Amino acid sequence: MSGPDPKLKAMRIVEAALALKAERPVVLDMRKLTSYADTFIILSGRSDRQVRSIADAVIQALRSDGEQPLGVEGLNEGNWVLIDCNDAIVHVFDPETREKYDLERLWRDAPRLDLGGNIEVDAEVDVNVDVDVDVEKEGGDGDSNSTPYAGISDQDDAADPAA
């Protein structure tokens, strides 16, 4: 779906997030599981403010690389921000929402990409990289109860916690 190495884009996204103290980064290799993304990147922030700041940093990093996100959902609420970066889908969660939707479990068949020692990481940050889920494009109904999780079709509905 993307250029030659989706790992480079994932590294850039994770670096931008870690600069704002994102926690528990996980990057999933989705190339064999979905047709809409090469990677899912899952990150956490400790508060709604930090979640929004991490998402803003990712968006700015993409723009500085000449990429415009295709869609951003959940930025106002700050408990789950989804950024559609075309070949990468970024999820930034608060801890409770990440635990509730447990995308790592939902996409457990996706191999985790090892970004290796190429990223500078704060000593307190656990670096596993993983990416997940589906995208609800910008311009949704604005309902604060809606999640960017709507519309996943590559997985069994029974495994969809939003169903």
C-alpha positions as CSV (number, residue, x, y, z in Angstrom):
1,M,0.0,0.0,0.0
2,S,2.8,2.5,0.9
3,G,6.3,3.1,-0.3
4,P,9.1,0.6,0.2
5,D,9.4,0.7,4.0
6,P,6.4,1.3,6.2
7,K,8.8,1.0,9.2
8,L,10.4,4.3,8.4
9,K,7.0,6.1,8.6
10,A,6.1,4.3,11.8
11,M,9.4,5.3,13.3
12,R,8.8,9.0,12.5
13,I,5.4,8.8,14.1
14,V,6.6,7.1,17.2
15,E,9.5,9.5,17.6
16,A,7.1,12.5,17.4
17,A,4.8,10.8,20.0
18,L,7.7,9.9,22.3
19,A,8.9,13.5,22.3
20,L,5.6,14.3,24.2
21,K,6.1,11.4,26.5
22,A,3.7,9.0,24.8
23,E,3.6,5.6,26.6
24,R,3.4,2.0,25.5
25,P,3.9,2.5,21.8
26,V,3.1,-0.6,19.7
27,V,3.4,-0.9,15.9
28,L,1.6,-3.7,14.2
29,D,2.4,-4.9,10.7
30,M,-1.0,-5.1,9.0
31,R,0.1,-5.8,5.5
32,K,-1.1,-9.4,5.5
33,L,-4.3,-8.7,7.4
34,T,-5.9,-5.6,5.9
35,S,-6.1,-3.9,2.6
36,Y,-6.4,-0.4,4.0
37,A,-3.2,0.0,6.1
38,D,0.4,-1.3,6.3
39,T,0.8,-0.4,10.0
40,F,-1.3,0.4,13.0
41,I,0.4,2.5,15.7
42,I,-1.0,2.4,19.2
43,L,0.0,4.9,21.8
44,S,-1.1,6.1,25.2
45,G,-1.2,9.5,27.0
46,R,-2.0,9.9,30.7
47,S,-4.7,12.5,30.3
48,D,-7.0,13.9,27.6
49,R,-4.7,16.9,27.3
50,Q,-1.7,14.7,26.7
51,V,-3.6,12.5,24.2
52,R,-4.5,15.6,22.2
53,S,-0.9,17.0,22.4
54,I,0.5,13.6,21.2
55,A,-1.9,13.5,18.3
56,D,-1.1,17.1,17.4
57,A,2.6,16.3,17.4
58,V,2.0,13.3,15.1
59,I,0.0,15.5,12.7
60,Q,2.6,18.2,12.7
61,A,5.4,15.6,12.1
62,L,3.4,14.2,9.1
63,R,2.9,17.7,7.7
64,S,6.5,18.6,8.1
65,D,7.3,15.5,6.0
66,G,4.8,16.8,3.3
67,E,1.9,14.5,4.3
68,Q,-1.6,15.6,5.1
69,P,-3.6,13.1,7.3
70,L,-6.6,11.8,5.4
71,G,-8.7,12.1,8.5
72,V,-8.6,12.8,12.2
73,E,-11.3,11.7,14.7
74,G,-11.7,12.2,18.4
75,L,-9.3,15.2,18.9
76,N,-11.8,17.3,20.8
77,E,-12.7,14.5,23.3
78,G,-9.1,13.4,23.8
79,N,-9.8,9.8,25.0
80,W,-9.2,8.2,21.6
81,V,-7.7,10.0,18.7
82,L,-7.5,8.2,15.4
83,I,-5.3,9.6,12.7
84,D,-5.6,8.1,9.2
85,C,-2.2,8.5,7.6
86,N,-3.2,6.6,4.5
87,D,-0.8,3.6,4.9
88,A,-0.6,4.0,8.7
89,I,-3.4,4.3,11.2
90,V,-2.5,5.9,14.5
91,H,-4.5,5.4,17.7
92,V,-3.7,7.6,20.7
93,F,-5.6,6.5,23.8
94,D,-6.1,7.5,27.4
95,P,-5.3,4.4,29.6
96,E,-8.9,3.5,30.3
97,T,-10.0,3.6,26.7
98,R,-7.0,1.7,25.5
99,E,-7.8,-1.0,28.0
100,K,-11.5,-1.1,27.1
101,Y,-11.0,-1.6,23.4
102,D,-7.7,-3.6,23.7
103,L,-6.7,-3.3,20.0
104,E,-3.6,-5.3,20.7
105,R,-5.8,-8.3,21.6
106,L,-8.2,-7.7,18.7
107,W,-5.3,-7.7,16.2
108,R,-3.2,-10.3,18.0
109,D,-2.5,-12.0,14.7
110,A,-0.6,-9.0,13.4
111,P,3.2,-9.2,14.0
112,R,4.7,-6.4,15.9
113,L,7.3,-4.3,14.1
114,D,10.5,-3.9,16.0
115,L,11.7,-0.4,15.5
116,G,15.0,-1.4,17.2
117,G,17.4,1.0,18.7
118,N,16.8,3.6,16.0
119,I,14.5,5.6,18.3
120,E,15.5,7.7,21.2
121,V,13.3,6.5,24.1
122,D,12.9,8.0,27.6
123,A,14.0,5.4,30.2
124,E,10.4,5.3,31.6
125,V,8.9,4.4,28.2
126,D,8.1,0.9,27.1
127,V,8.8,0.7,23.4
128,N,6.8,-2.0,21.5
129,V,5.4,-0.8,18.3
130,D,2.0,-1.8,17.0
131,V,-0.8,-0.4,15.0
132,D,-4.4,-1.1,14.6
133,V,-7.9,-0.5,13.5
134,D,-10.3,1.1,11.2
135,V,-10.9,4.7,10.3
136,E,-14.0,6.8,10.5
137,K,-13.2,9.8,8.3
138,E,-13.4,13.4,9.4
139,G,-16.9,14.9,9.3
140,G,-18.7,12.2,11.3
141,D,-21.8,13.0,13.3
142,G,-19.8,14.7,16.1
143,D,-21.5,12.4,18.7
144,S,-19.1,12.2,21.6
145,N,-20.3,8.6,22.2
146,S,-19.2,7.5,18.8
147,T,-15.8,6.0,18.4
148,P,-13.3,5.8,15.5
149,Y,-13.7,2.1,15.8
150,A,-16.9,2.0,13.7
151,G,-16.7,0.2,10.4
152,I,-14.0,-2.5,10.9
153,S,-14.9,-5.1,8.4
154,D,-11.8,-7.3,8.3
155,Q,-12.6,-8.9,11.7
156,D,-15.4,-11.0,13.0
157,D,-18.2,-8.9,14.6
158,A,-18.0,-11.0,17.7
159,A,-14.5,-9.7,18.3
160,D,-15.6,-6.1,17.9
161,P,-16.0,-4.5,21.3
162,A,-17.9,-1.6,19.8
163,A,-20.6,-3.9,18.3
